[in-house]
């Protein structure tokens, strides 16, 4: 959260490096959408209809902080790129903490402690995708939150 980000004109070399950026972005977005769809299908997650969305990372909610930490440790050992999504709840962000006038947000803290994300970038190999699914299947069970029939399941890690 940087407020002192400087905006400058690109040099000729920097501008040249952007040649073909639209095609590269389309390729990357198509790969992200395809990978997100693969993970949703493979893990039994409810996916969107139509063209897959090119999400930067696919979020999964695990049972608790300890389960998240076990999954992340195993993923780190395997080099799979599964990571935490939020380091803290919104009231824990130093730059905006004063906006909340001392209020805390327990549900925000709970989500921050339980959510992980799966990489979806277009450079994932088929082997990477299968290893990610395999690790989640080995360490997690999919579960629908109570009272949410027909919605996407969250992931409960044992």
C-alpha positions in Angstrom: 0.0 0.0 0.0 2.3 2.7 -1.3 1.0 6.3 -1.7 4.3 7.6 -3.1 4.2 5.6 -6.4 5.8 7.8 -9.1 4.4 7.9 -12.6 6.9 8.5 -15.3 7.0 8.5 -19.1 8.3 5.2 -20.6 11.7 5.2 -22.3 12.0 4.1 -25.9 13.3 0.7 -24.8 10.5 0.3 -22.3 7.9 1.2 -25.0 9.4 -1.2 -27.4 9.1 -4.0 -24.9 5.4 -3.4 -24.9 5.1 -4.4 -28.5 2.4 -7.1 -28.8 1.2 -6.6 -25.3 -2.4 -7.1 -26.2 -1.8 -10.5 -27.7 0.4 -11.6 -24.8 -2.3 -10.5 -22.4 -5.0 -12.4 -24.3 -2.8 -15.5 -24.2 -2.2 -15.1 -20.5 -5.9 -14.5 -19.7 -7.0 -17.5 -21.8 -4.5 -19.7 -19.9 -5.7 -18.3 -16.5 -9.3 -19.0 -17.4 -8.5 -22.5 -18.6 -6.5 -23.3 -15.5 -9.2 -21.9 -13.2 -11.8 -24.1 -15.0 -9.5 -27.1 -14.6 -9.1 -26.6 -10.9 -12.8 -26.1 -10.4 -13.7 -29.2 -12.3 -10.9 -31.3 -10.7 -11.8 -30.2 -7.2 -15.6 -30.3 -7.6 -16.0 -26.6 -7.2 -19.0 -24.9 -8.7 -17.6 -23.0 -11.8 -19.1 -20.1 -13.7 -21.0 -20.7 -16.9 -19.7 -19.6 -20.2 -16.1 -18.3 -20.8 -13.8 -19.0 -17.9 -12.8 -15.8 -16.0 -9.1 -15.1 -16.1 -8.6 -14.9 -12.3 -5.1 -14.1 -11.2 -5.3 -16.6 -8.4 -8.1 -19.0 -7.4 -9.1 -18.7 -3.7 -10.0 -21.6 -1.4 -11.2 -21.4 2.1 -9.7 -24.0 4.5 -11.1 -25.1 7.8 -8.8 -23.1 10.1 -5.4 -21.4 10.4 -3.6 -24.6 11.4 -5.0 -26.4 8.4 -3.9 -23.5 6.2 -0.4 -23.6 7.6 -0.2 -27.4 7.0 -1.3 -27.1 3.4 1.0 -24.1 2.7 4.0 -26.0 4.3 3.3 -29.0 2.1 2.9 -26.9 -1.0 6.1 -25.0 -0.3 8.0 -28.3 0.0 6.6 -29.3 -3.4 7.2 -25.8 -5.0 3.5 -25.5 -6.0 2.9 -21.8 -5.5 -0.1 -22.1 -3.2 0.0 -19.1 -0.9 -1.8 -17.0 1.7 -4.2 -14.4 0.3 -4.3 -11.8 3.0 -1.6 -11.2 5.7 -4.2 -9.6 8.1 -7.7 -8.4 8.3 -8.5 -4.8 7.0 -8.2 -3.3 10.5 -4.6 -4.7 10.6 -3.4 -2.6 7.7 -1.3 0.1 9.3 -1.9 2.7 6.6 -5.7 2.6 7.0 -6.0 1.4 10.6 -7.1 4.9 11.8 -10.1 4.8 9.5 -11.7 2.2 11.7 -11.4 4.1 14.9 -10.4 1.1 17.0 -13.0 -1.2 15.6 -12.0 -4.8 14.8 -13.5 -7.2 12.3 -13.4 -10.8 13.6 -14.9 -12.3 10.4 -12.3 -10.5 8.3 -9.6 -11.9 10.6 -11.1 -15.4 10.3 -11.1 -15.2 6.5 -7.6 -13.8 6.4 -6.4 -16.8 8.6 -8.2 -19.4 6.4 -8.0 -18.4 2.8 -5.3 -19.7 0.4 -4.9 -19.2 -3.3 -3.9 -21.4 -6.2 -1.8 -20.1 -9.1 -3.6 -19.9 -12.4 -1.0 -18.4 -14.7 -0.6 -19.6 -18.2 2.9 -21.1 -17.6 1.6 -23.9 -15.3 2.4 -27.2 -16.9 -0.1 -30.1 -16.9 2.2 -31.8 -14.3 2.0 -28.6 -12.1 -1.8 -28.6 -12.3 -2.1 -32.3 -11.4 0.4 -32.0 -8.5 -1.6 -29.0 -7.1 -4.9 -31.0 -7.3 -3.3 -34.1 -5.9 -1.9 -32.2 -2.9 -5.3 -30.6 -2.2 -7.0 -33.9 -2.5 -4.5 -35.6 -0.2 -4.7 -32.9 2.5 -8.2 -31.5 2.1 -11.9 -32.6 1.8 -14.4 -30.4 0.0 -17.4 -29.4 1.9 -20.4 -27.2 1.3 -21.0 -24.5 3.9 -24.2 -25.2 5.9 -27.3 -23.6 4.4 -25.8 -22.9 1.1 -27.0 -25.7 -1.1 -26.0 -25.1 -4.7 -23.2 -22.7 -3.9 -19.5 -23.3 -4.2 -17.9 -25.5 -1.6 -15.0 -24.3 0.5 -12.1 -26.6 1.2 -11.7 -28.1 4.6 -8.2 -29.3 5.3 -7.8 -32.1 7.8 
